[in-house]
Amino acid sequence: LSALVSQVYLSESLVLSVPSYELKTPLVELPMYMLLGVVSGVVAGLFTALAQLSKSFFDGEAGAPMVQEFMSSLPQWSKPILGGIICGAIGAAFPQILFFGYETLNTLLAKKTLATDMVITLLVVKTVATAISAGSGLVGGTFAPSLFLGGMTGALFHNVVSQIFLAGGTNDASIAPFQLADVQAYALVGAAGVLSALFRAPLTASLLLFELTRDYDVILPLMATAGVGSIVGDAVEKALEETRRDRDSVSWGDLSDGDNENGD
């Protein structure tokens, strides 16, 4: 019913316009898509860690003692305002990341290539801005930003692999029987990878992107990237959590010592 109502009022136009693209050798490329899943999991894990750090900062639990004291003294209602000012300044400098980022993604999907330095910049800036937004308490979410981050990750991965091929002396990013797919394919699969890693939902991410593409050839790359991304994302978050526990000798160390004493 909700889909019917949305089609009546919004017509059948999609917020993400998927142009035609070519998956040249999906089976042979499968290891590349699995490697993209590893990269997607790392990106999702780092984003989660940065969002947690941002929340600790706005709660007055991170930073220099003077900064912690200042942030702790601020009333709760003022922190989203501060976060909004920071995000607004970032958005003024990089308007491509504003709102859901669908316009930027559509631009990426419509082009054959996007400059690597621009992709890296947008990936980093969007990660920081979304983490600040979430940490300060601004109203928003991480679903649409995860698609943006994944799209940029996939495009960056494609550009790096293409550069490796060019450095190896090939002009068309292909070594028989391997042929690198278009950047649009990697951007879409990367979006599924980061979404899966962030929400631990590989099937949901795969089905969502399949609904956009309606391409049966992309199912295997989607599931490979989403599955690996989910596993790696979970591993990265656990590793970062263990590192944080090791550094926090008071809260975790004392509890550990107390447990040992009680056991003795």
Summary of the structure (lengths in Angstrom):
residues: 264
radius of gyration: 21.0
end to end distance: 61.9
largest distance: 69.2
contacts: 853
relative contact order: 0.16
helix: 75%
strand: 2%
